Amino acid sequence: MGTVTLRRTTDPTTRLYRTTKVVVSYVVLIGLSLVFLIPFFWMLSTSFTEAGRVIMRNRPWMPDPVVWRNYYEALTVLPFHLFLRNTLIITVSCIIGQTLSASLVAFGFSRMRFRGRDVLFILMLSTMMLPPQVTMIPTFVLFTYLRWIDTLKPLIVPAFFGGGAFFIFLLRQFFMTIPNELEDAAKIDGCSALGIFWNVAIPLSKPALATVAVFSFIYHWNDFMGPLIYTQSMETKTLALGLNSFKGLHGTEYHLMMAASVAVLIPVLAIFFSAQKYFVRGIVMSGIKG
């Protein structure tokens, strides 16, 4: 009995079309990325420029000479060490609170059956359509009654109560991709619902949890409205408020403003690029199963 050999033939015109399409796509993406990076390059270059040469520069992307002292002056004119401490306390606490509480709620919505589950899930999602201005005054009155104004508690404690509708939805979608056989095997071994959550769901959900952690870090690190409303003294302000105060004190000293902005931006870039693999994987896999 003879054998049939299949040979893959590619039309030269088709191959040329595909190659051209790929090249054009890369050129367009590189061009768009350069356009979006122009403000960042200007900010970085300005942070190393002398005070009198920010506007009048022959080469706007290359500071000459490079002035490293701008960073020292920018970060010492205000107590940025206090701002950094407060921001770290808020950000780390909120990452822990939102990741833990959102995963618990999402596990209940995805793996547990109880009456009214779908109705509660729809109500929870509907809160995403409420603008924050609607709840701003009631929450401020509540925190005033609790005497939490001018403390970090209003910025930390709410993170431990659900973690936010978006994070719950994201983790719920990811938990639904976990095979039911793993849950059944854990039940046979005597695991409770909390044991299944901690020993099965959490170890398999590292990409989604990393995505939640990255989103939470970026939001709370850059949060301006919350600290502006609930903090008053200099000892409780964050980096976002510090930059705003810096703008009021040194509005025309662009080199110092850009140096302070770059220093605040560096941790965000470092976290994003270090967790980019888990971030992309978590977003992609969260939409596999509806």
N, C-alpha and C positions, 0 to 999 in steps of 0.2 A: 504494500500500500504506500503510495507516494506521499510525500509531505509537501505542504504548500508554504512557501516563504513570503511573508508580507513585508514589503519594503515601504518605508515612509518616504513619500516624495513630497517635496515642498516646492511650490512654484516660486521662482526667483522674484516675481512681482509681489507675491504675498509676503515673502521674507523681507523685502525692501520696505514694504508698507509697515510691517510690524516694527522693524528697526527704527524707521523714521518716527513712528508714533511714540516709541519709548524715548527716543532722543528729545523730541519736542516736549514730552511730558516732563522730563528732567529739567530741561531748560526753563520751562514755565515755572516749575516748583522752585528752582534755584533763584530765579528772578523775583518771585513773590517773597521768598524768604529774605532776600537782601533788602527788599522794600520795607518789610516789617522790622528788620534789624537796624535800619538807619537810625531811628531814635535812640536805641540802646548804644550804638557806636558813638553817637554824638554825646550822650550822657557820660559814657566811660572816658571819652577823650577830654571832655570839659572838666571832669573831676581831677585831671592831672595838669590842668592849665593854670598859668599865673592869673592873678586877679584882673590885671589890666589888659589881658590879651584874649579874653573869652570871645568877644565879638569880632575884634580885628585880628583874624588869623589867616595867614596865607594858605595853610593846609588845615582845614577844620577837623580832619580825622587824625592828625598827628600832632600832639602837643610838643612844643619845642620852646623851652626845656620841659622835661617831665618833673612835676612838682609833687613829691610824695607827702609833703607836709600838710597838704590840703585835708587829708584824711584825719590827721591828728587834730588839726584845728576844728574840723567839723564835728568830731566826736567828743570834744572836750568843752565846747562852748556851752553845752547843756548837759545835764546828768544822764547821758545816754546809757550808762551802766544800770541806772534804776529802770529806765524804759526797757532795756533788754531783759532785765530780771523779771519784770512784770509780764512782758510778752512771752517769755519762756514758760513762766508758771501757768499762764492762761492757755497757751497753745498745747503744752504737754498734757495738762489736765483735761482739756477738751478732747484731745485725740483719744485718750484712754476712755473718757466717759462716753463719747459718741460711738467709738468702735464697739465697746462692750454692750451698751444699752441698745444700740441699733441692731446688733447681731442677735441679741436675745429676742427682741420684738420680731425681727425678720424670721427667725427660726420658728417662732410660734405661728406666724402667718403661713409659712411654707410647709411645715412638716406636721403640724398638729391640727386635728379636726375638732371644731367646737361650733355650737350654734351662734350664728351671727358673724362668723369670721369674715366672709366676703363683704358684708355690709360695713363692718369696722374698717376693713382694708380700704374700701372706697372712701369712707369718711376721712381716713388718714391721708389718702392721696389728695382729697379735696382741699386740705390745708395748704397744699403747695400753691393753690391759686389765690390765697389771701395775701395781699401786699403787706409788708412788715409794718407800714404806717398804721394799719388797722389795730394791731395789738400793741403798739408802742406805748400809748398812754396807760392802758390797763396794767401792763407789766411794770411800768415805772411806778404806778400807784402801789402795786403789790410789793415791790422791793423797797419803796419808801416806808410802807407799814412794817416791813421786817427789819428796817434800819440797816439795809445793805448798801445804801447809796454811799459813794466814795470808798467802796471796797471792791475787791476782785470777785466777790461771790456772785453778783448778777451775771458775770461773764463766764463763770465756771459751772455753777450748780445746774443750770438748765441742760447742759450737755449730758448729764447722767440720767435724764428722763426721756428716753426715746431716741435721742441722737439726731432727729430730723427726718421728715418724710422721705426725702430723696435718698438718704443713706439706707433707710429701711427698705425702700423699694429696690435699690440696687442689690443689697444683700439677699433679699427675698428671692429675686430672680436667680441669683447664683446658687442659693440653697436648693432650689427646685431642680437643678441639674444633677444633684447628687443621687446616685441610684438608690432605689428603695431597698434593694437587697442588702446594702450595707447597714441600713437602719434595722432591718429584720434580724440580721446576724447579731447586731449589738443587743437587741432585745432578748434573743435566745441566750446570750451570755449573761443576762441579768442587768443590763444597763437601764437606768431610768432615763426619762426625757432629758434631764439636765446632763446625765452622763453621755448620752448620744450627742448632745450639743457640744460638750466640751471635748470629747474624745474622737468624734467622727466628723462633725460639721466644721468645727474650727480648724483642725489640721488641713482639711481639704479646701479651705476657703482663703488661703493666704493671699492669692492675687486680689480677690475682692476686698479683703480687709486692708491690704496695702493701698488700694484705690481710695477707700474711705479715709485712711490715715493721711494720704497726700492731699485730698480735697480739704479735709479738716485743717491740716497744717496751713495750707495756702490761705484759707478763709480767715482763720483766727490770727495768723501772723500779720495779715494786711487789714484786719478789721479796724474801721475808723468810727463808724456810727455808734457801735456799742460802747466803747470806752469814752466817746465824747458825751454820751448821755449819762452814764453811771459813775464816771470818775470826775473828781474836781481838783484835788490837790496834786502837786507835782510828784509826790511819792507813789501815786497810783496810776500815773499815765503810762501809755504804751509807746512803742516805736512809731506807730502811725500818727499819734497825737504829737509826739516829739518832732517829727518831720514838719507837721503843720505849724507848731510853735516856732520851729527854726525858720520856716518861710516868713513868718511875721517879723522875726528879728533880723534876718539877713535876706530880705526879699530880692535885692539886687546883686548879691554875691553868689552868682550862679555856680562858680567853681566849688564853693563849700556846700551848696545845696545838692549838687550832683554827686559830690563825694559821700555825703550822708545817705543819699538815695541808693548809691551803689552798694554801700555797706549793708543797708537793710535788705537789698535785693539778693545778695549773694547766698544767704541760707536757703531762700526759696528755690533758686536755680540748682543748688547742690542737692536738695532733697528731691526735686523733680527728676533730674537726670539720673540720680542713683536708684530711684524707684521706678524709672520709666518702663522697664520690662514688665513688672507686676502691674503697673498702672494700665498699660495697653491690654494686657491679658485679662485683667479683671473687667474692663469695660466690654471687651469682645465677648467673653464667656457669660456675662450677665444677661445677655439678650438671646441666648441659645434657646431657652425654654420659657414660654410665656405662662 
